[in-house]
Amino acid sequence: MSKIQRAILSVTDKTGLVEFARKLAVLGVELISTGGTAKLLRDSGVSVKDISELTGFPEMLDGRVKTLHPKVHGGILHRRENPLHRTAVAEHGIQPIDMVVVNLYAFEKTASKPGVHFEELIENIDIGGPSMIRSAAKNFQDVAVVTSPADYAAIAEEMAKSGGELSAATKWKLAQKAFATTAAYDSAIASTLERVSANGRFEFHPQDGFPQNLRLSFNKVMDLRYGENPHQKAAMYSDGSGTGVANGRQLQGKELSYNNIVDLQAAWDLAQEFDEPVCAIIKHTNPCGTATGKTLAEAYKKALECDPVSAFGGVIGVNRTIDGEAAEEMAKLFLEVIAAPGFDEAAKAKFAAKKNLRLVEISHAPQKWVLKNVSGGILAQDADVRPLQESDLKVVTQRPPSAEEKRALLFAWKICKHVKSNAILYARDGQSVGVGAGQMSRVDSCKIGAMKAVLPLKGTVAASDAFFPFPDGVEEIARAGATAIIQPGGSVRDQEVIEAADRLGLAMIFTGVRHFRH
């Protein structure tokens, strides 16, 4: 190990930089910096040398050229144990650079801006940053490369304990992260620019289609105890966005399991379907109870009524901050996980007694794609986020639904989308009543949904995720006591199905939208 004596700092994300620079300065490290980073450090009272003082050449071309210089890359890349390298840098007055602290222009953030111009996109492709990172990572035996503010504290602590040195193991770990950083950055650029078209002038269309080459980059958040079953290994990875389930903040409870996380996603997705306060109770990715209410406490109690037996050991998702009243009710039941946008202090205090209950705060992020592994490759599709429009609704029976039935049908439709196919859901306005999930025949789902109902089925409505291939499903729903049905339509036997509904006095709406969930 050798002492770190000189460092270049040039970052876009300036989180924690000033404090880190101060710690380096205390250890006697000479700090060299560029542009806005140098200004921040000076304004914060940290002594820093401009990059132009090192290179003897001014920053130019609007900052495009500042670190692309032999005195920078020679200082980074020369091998300290190689006499020829040492002689070469000495001849040209090149000073060793022992640490590179760099993070990159926010290309992906720029690319995600609505209406971003092609010129702005191109200007946010970092050149000097990746070059310095790769140079430092290649020469990791002699140079520490720091690409994440999350590593500042540990690096400063190790240097303070060792008199300004970093171990070979630390440098290698930092180099591995650095190469992953530049790989992900280049991948993001390539994937984005594949969707740029030229029609006389360049235009950027971030919403267009799927890329020809799908490049995925995720960072491991945690190793899990096991996967769906104890003999399977598992881990969770993050896209780094800070939003969504993978980036949720666990406030208390045991570590999350693979199955917890899968159910957590199902609960969160369903809760986001509604504007009014809603509670979704999930068991093995299926909603065993879902309800809306004036308050979360009311919504939870109504959701629990649907299937209190299955709710035991379930996962809850809500779309409001959980308050003390809701927590009081939820704490009465054994639950695995509760996902919410937030928990107020009264709720946290109430749940604190349940040490194993996992509380997870999630920032909402609309899911764009759904990916599924297949042998030898991967399937990609748009997320199923197709909301119904009034123009989608087509009454096909002699009797139209009443206003109350229509509200209940639209409520049921939102939930049915989240039930495994073949899916049938019985509901009233604001409350699910019976769930028939994942059966090989639709009529069996109709029967099981009715069989699972604890609340009375008379006067309920039913939603079906896909068309009825035969009239028997409609007949089973009528036998259960439901009075109206919402379904996509599109069967070659639609007319027979409609005639059965008319004969039984049911109202039926076709949506033209299917919601298979396999």
Order of alpha helices (4+ residues) and beta strands (2+ residues): beta-alpha-beta-alpha-beta-alpha-alpha-alpha-beta-alpha-alpha-alpha-beta-alpha-alpha-beta-beta-beta-beta-beta-alpha-beta-beta-alpha-alpha-beta-alpha-beta-alpha-beta-beta-beta-beta-alpha-beta-beta-alpha-beta-alpha-beta-alpha-beta
